[in-house]
Each structure stands twice: as structure tokens, then as C-alpha cells.
């Protein structure tokens, strides 16, 4: 059975590549943001976002998986769609925290991915 979860994709607004040092800084900003927002998974446990290699689909973006859930797969489509929207809102809430720390530096997108 596959797990699914919200992934936040981060790109530089100037379209430059995000080097390793900057990626580490973004990861730390994301962890601080999720702690500040007290983001929890469906088991009411604090999440620990992690880097996720999402391949060429999102070339040039740092992909951060906020958390993964086994409860998603097999749900009715309308419930999955609601879950996708809820996860997107969560990801963009985290993105706003990062934006507050690094104004106009990054662009963000968030959607459900298979882990």
C-alpha cells in the first residue's frame, strides 16, 4: 500500500538554482515554520518535513514532503479531492511563513504526491 502526502515545492523567484547550502537553510525555515504553526499529522503528532526527490517532474525545485499518510489511498474520489485541497492549504500556510522570513525570494506550489 502506498502512502501519500502534501509536498511543498520551493523555487527561487529569480529562477536560479538552489544550491545545497540554500536548500539546508530552506529545510530549517520549513521546520521552524511547522513548529511555529504546530502542524500535526492525522495521528495528532508533530510533523517533521523532509526532502523528497521528486525527479524531473519538478526540475529545479526543492521538494519537501510535509508528511505521509496511508489513510489517503482507497478513499472515495470526493474525499481525496477534499484532502488534496486541505493539504494544499496547509502547504501554502507553511509557505507564507517562509515568505515572511525570506521576502520575495521564493515561489511555492503544494500538491499531493505518492511517497
For each residue, the residues with C-beta under 8 A, 3 or more apart:
1: 70 73
2: 70 73 114 115
3: 68 69 70 72 73 114 115
4: 68 69 72 73 112 113 114 115
5: 65 66 67 68 69 72 87 112 113 115
6: 65 66 67 87 88 90 91 110 111 112 113
7: 52 54 63 64 65 66 91 110 111 112 113
8: 30 49 63 64 66 91 94 95 108 109 110
9: 54 58 61 62 63 64 108 109 110
10: 18 26 61 62 63 64 95 98 106 107 108
11: 15 18 60 61 62 106 107 108
12: 15 16 17 18 105 106 107
13: 104 105 106 107
14:
15: 11 12 60
16: 12
17: 12 60
18: 10 11 12 22 23 26 60 62
19: 22 23
20: 23 24
21: 24 25
22: 18 19 25 26
23: 18 19 20 26 27 51 62
24: 20 21 27 28
25: 21 22 28 29
26: 10 18 22 23 29 30 62 64 98 106
27: 23 24 30 31 49 51 62 64
28: 24 25 31 32
29: 25 26 32 33 97 98 101 102
30: 8 26 27 33 34 49 64 94 98
31: 27 28 34 35 48 49
32: 28 29 35 36 97 101
33: 29 30 36 37 94 97 98 101
34: 30 31 37 39 46 47 48 49 66 94
35: 31 32 38 39 46
36: 32 33 97
37: 33 34 93 94 97
38: 35 46
39: 34 35 46 47 66 90 94
40: 43 44 45 46 47
41: 44 45 47 67 69
42: 69 71
43: 40
44: 40 41
45: 40 41
46: 34 35 38 39 40
47: 34 39 40 41 66 67
48: 31 34 67
49: 8 27 30 31 34 64 65 66 67 94
50: 64 65
51: 23 27 62 63 64 65
52: 7 63 64 65 113 115
53: 63
54: 7 9 57 58 61 63 113
55: 58
56: 59
57: 54
58: 9 54 55 61 63 109
59: 56
60: 11 15 17 18
61: 9 10 11 54 58 109
62: 9 10 11 18 23 26 27 51
63: 7 8 9 10 51 52 53 54 58 113
64: 7 8 9 10 26 27 30 49 50 51 52
65: 5 6 7 49 50 51 52 68 113 115
66: 5 6 7 8 34 39 47 49 87 90 91 94
67: 5 6 41 47 48 49
68: 3 4 5 65 115
69: 3 4 5 41 42 72
70: 1 2 3 73
71: 42 75
72: 3 4 5 69 75 80 83 112
73: 1 2 3 4 70
74:
75: 71 72 79 80 83
76: 79 80
77: 80 81
78: 81 82
79: 75 76 82 83
80: 72 75 76 77 83 84
81: 77 78 84 85
82: 78 79 85 86
83: 72 75 79 80 86 87 112
84: 80 81 87 88 111 112
85: 81 82 88 89
86: 82 83 89 90
87: 5 6 66 83 84 90 91 110 111 112
88: 6 84 85 91 92 110 111 112
89: 85 86 92 93
90: 6 39 66 86 87 93 94 110
91: 6 7 8 66 87 88 94 95 108 110 111
92: 88 89 95 96 108 110
93: 37 89 90 96 97
94: 8 30 33 34 37 39 49 66 90 91 97 98
95: 8 10 91 92 98 99 106 108 110
96: 92 93 99 100
97: 29 32 33 36 37 93 94 100 101
98: 10 26 29 30 33 94 95 101 102 106 108
99: 95 96 102 103 104 106 108
100: 96 97 103
101: 29 32 33 97 98
102: 29 98 99 105 106
103: 99 100
104: 13 99
105: 12 13 102
106: 10 11 12 13 26 95 98 99 102
107: 10 11 12 13
108: 8 9 10 11 91 92 95 98 99
109: 8 9 58 61
110: 6 7 8 9 87 88 90 91 92 95
111: 6 7 84 87 88 91
112: 4 5 6 7 72 83 84 87 88
113: 4 5 6 7 52 54 63 65
114: 2 3 4
115: 2 3 4 5 52 65 68
